């Protein structure tokens, strides 16, 4: 299986066989977009067009696989930036057409649901150990809770009503003058700060539903900096503020995810998406699961961010389950995970 991922600002191509990730080539555009403080869609699409073929060649070479050995092609169909999705999807469909191989369009978030099962060296997904779980997908654009009742069967529990957790990290970091993406910088600075130094809101923490909201936290930080401009010049206080922002976001994510699992009687939590690289989130999820007697599977850092390996793993499982090929499928930028 040759898989393509181009939903945002990473161009990735992977080769997967029988649940094993033979290669996973990724070209990041972070340096390009950092100048603008966020992803510029048209620039992202141009970079995808430039990088897709080199990444495909690299993935095939690293896997020691020839084009003639491919059995199927897959690509992210949505959600994502329309022009970015178009670049990867159409390239993959063209390859499938020329090679006369089946093509599958994959939901980006659904692929994230299975990335915590990719582990080991070399990495492989062992679905013999699969069990029902509550899955947290948390990234720059999305914060979603899903009940995965069985393999390829899932139900949306809740999502963000405004800003995603990763977006809150990036926007509050920008207020502090941190480079884009700010999440990793906040993570680093927070390790040396006091998470109780600033009393920041935990939006919707006590609400009975499974939805999230982080715009209020972002606004609170803006007002705090407006009323205390001297904070920006105090390195120690900046570390404290980073720790306090991170603590607020992490507490909401962990509390609502654990609460959903206990309500549904599920014994396993999984987490994926770029924000799952955050060290505090990984620690607190682990600690909460230990306290509540839950098991935890976290996606390995290389499979937390956007990658084609998870696209290929899911596409392979879908083909095995009899999902029909989708050679004429078009992009679905707003494709909901229902």
Residue, then its C-alpha position, 0 to 999 in steps of 0.5 A: x500500500x502506497x499512502x499519501x497525506x497532504x491535509x495541511x503543512x506536511x507532505x508525507x508518503x508511506x509504504x505499508x504491508x500487512x500492518x507493518x510500516x516499511x517507510x514513512x517519509x515526511x517533509x515539514x513546512x514549519x520553517x516556511x510558514x513560521x514567517x507568517x505565524x500560521x499556515x498559508x494555504x496556497x503556499x502549502x499547496x505549492x510545497x505539496x506539489x513540489x514535494x510529493x514526487x520526491x517523498x514518494x520516491x524516498x518512501x519506495x526506496x526506503x521500503x525497498x519496494x518498486x512501483x510494480x510491487x504496489x497493490x493499492x494506493x490511498x490518500x487523505x480525502x479530508x478534512x483539511x485545507x482544500x488546495x492541500x488536500x487536492x494536491x495529494x489526492x489527485x496525485x494518488x488517484x493519478x498513480x492508481x489510474x496509471x498503475x491500475x490499482x485500487x484507490x481509497x480516500x481516507x478520513x484524516x481523523x479516522x486514521x488518527x484513531x488507529x495511530x496509537x496502535x502503531x508501535x515497535x521498531x520497525x513500527x507495526x500495528x497489531x490489531x489482535x490486541x484491539x479493544x473498545x476505547x475512548x480516543x482523544x484526537x487533539x491538534x492545532x485544528x481539532x479537539x475531538x472525543x470519539x468512542x471506538x466501539x469496535x474496529x472501524x466502528x466509532x461514534x463522535x462524543x464531542x468536539x471543540x465549539x471554537x478554538x482547538x487546544x493546539x490553536x490555543x497553544x499557538x495563539x497564546x504563544x504568539x501573544x507572548x512573542x514565541x515562534x510558530x508553532x508555539x506549542x513546543x515552545x510553551x511545552x519547553x518553557x512550562x517545564x521550568x515554570x509554576x503551573x499555579x502561578x496564574x489562575x486561568x479558566x478551565x472552560x467547560x471543565x464541569x459541563x456534563x457534555x463531551x465538548x470543549x472550548x478554549x477561546x475563553x482561556x485565550x481571551x483571559x491570557x490576552x487581557x492578562x497581558x494587556x493589564x500587565x504589560x511588564x510580564x513580557x519582559x520578565x523571563x521567569x514570569x513568562x515561564x510561569x504563564x506558559x506553565x499555567x496555560x499548559x496546565x489549564x489546557x491539559x486539565x480540561x483534556x484529561x478530565x473530560x477524556x477520563x470522565x467519558x471513558x468511565x461513563x461509557x464503561x470503557x477500560x482503555x484510553x487512546x490519544x493522538x494528534x500533534x498536541x499529544x506530543x506535549x509532555x505534560x499531557x502525556x504525563x497527566x493522562x498516564x497519571x489519571x489512568x493509573x488513578x482510575x484503573x484505566x489503560x492508556x495507549x498514546x501514539x508515538x511522537x512520529x505518528x502523532x503529527x500528520x503522517x501517511x503511515x496511519x493513512x496506509x494502515x487504515x486503508x489496508x484494514x478497510x480493504x481487508x474489510x471489503x470497503x470498495x475502491x473510490x477511484x472517482x472520490x473528490x476531496x472533502x475539506x469539511x468531512x465530519x467524523x460521525 
